[in-house]
Amino acid sequence: MRCRPCQPLPEEVARAADLLGRRWMLAILWASADEGAVRFNEFKQALEGIPPRTLAARLAELEAAGVLERTVVSTARPPRVEYRLTVAGQRLGALVDAMRAYAAHT
């Protein structure tokens, strides 16, 4: 009996797995899933235990990947920064929901 040949992992799947496999990434996506903008301190409250430096780095990575949009609200005093899921980020919400459903049934 022969084993079936396996296809190589597609590049786009490898890139997504690399991004989402980093610690705190899925938690940040989960915290971003609600409608509206999320501020840095709101992420810190939702994700207890995440170091501020790590949070800042992960937010920058998600922004660079096109998952989060960073907006500086300069009309506020002091100016504040808000993060929103992009359309691509919203599509990843389905992945987070699927993972939650899987975990609920195991």
C-alpha positions in Angstrom: 0.0 0.0 0.0 1.4 3.4 -1.0 0.9 6.6 0.9 -0.9 9.3 -1.0 1.4 12.2 -2.1 1.0 15.3 0.0 0.8 18.7 -1.5 3.3 21.4 -0.3 1.9 23.9 2.1 0.6 26.9 0.0 2.7 30.1 0.7 -0.3 32.2 1.7 -1.3 29.5 4.3 2.3 29.5 5.6 2.3 33.3 5.9 -1.0 33.4 7.8 0.1 30.6 10.1 3.3 32.4 10.8 1.5 35.6 11.7 -1.3 34.1 13.7 1.0 31.6 15.5 2.8 34.3 17.4 1.8 34.6 21.0 -1.2 36.9 21.7 -2.2 37.4 18.1 -5.4 35.4 18.2 -6.3 37.1 21.5 -5.8 40.5 20.0 -8.0 39.5 17.0 -10.6 38.3 19.5 -10.5 41.6 21.4 -10.8 43.5 18.1 -13.8 41.6 16.9 -16.5 43.8 18.4 -17.7 46.7 16.3 -15.9 49.9 16.8 -12.4 51.0 17.6 -10.2 49.6 20.4 -7.7 51.7 22.2 -4.3 50.5 23.6 -5.5 50.5 27.2 -8.6 48.6 26.3 -6.5 45.9 24.8 -4.4 45.7 28.0 -7.6 45.4 30.1 -9.0 42.6 27.8 -5.8 40.7 27.6 -4.6 40.4 31.2 -0.9 39.7 31.4 0.3 41.0 28.1 3.3 43.2 28.5 2.8 46.7 27.0 5.9 46.2 24.8 4.6 43.0 23.4 1.2 44.5 22.8 2.7 47.4 20.9 4.8 45.0 18.8 1.9 42.7 17.9 -0.4 45.7 17.0 2.3 47.0 14.7 2.7 43.5 13.1 -1.1 43.2 12.6 -1.1 46.7 11.1 1.7 45.9 8.7 -0.1 42.7 7.7 -3.2 44.7 6.8 -5.3 43.1 9.6 -5.7 46.2 11.8 -6.0 49.9 10.8 -4.4 52.4 13.2 -6.0 55.8 13.4 -4.6 58.8 15.3 -7.5 61.0 16.6 -5.8 64.3 16.8 -9.0 66.2 17.8 -8.8 64.6 21.2 -6.6 66.1 23.9 -4.2 64.4 24.3 -4.4 62.8 20.9 -5.3 59.1 21.0 -4.8 56.1 18.9 -7.5 53.7 17.9 -7.4 50.3 16.1 -10.1 48.8 13.9 -10.2 45.5 12.0 -9.8 46.0 8.3 -11.9 44.0 5.8 -9.1 41.3 5.8 -9.1 41.4 9.6 -12.9 40.9 9.7 -12.5 37.8 7.5 -10.1 36.4 10.2 -12.9 36.7 12.7 -14.5 33.7 11.1 -11.3 31.7 12.0 -11.5 32.9 15.6 -15.2 31.9 15.8 -14.4 28.5 14.3 -11.7 27.9 16.9 -14.1 28.9 19.7 -16.7 26.5 18.3 -14.2 23.7 18.1 -13.0 24.3 21.7 -16.5 24.3 23.0 -17.1 20.8 21.6 -14.0 19.1 22.7 
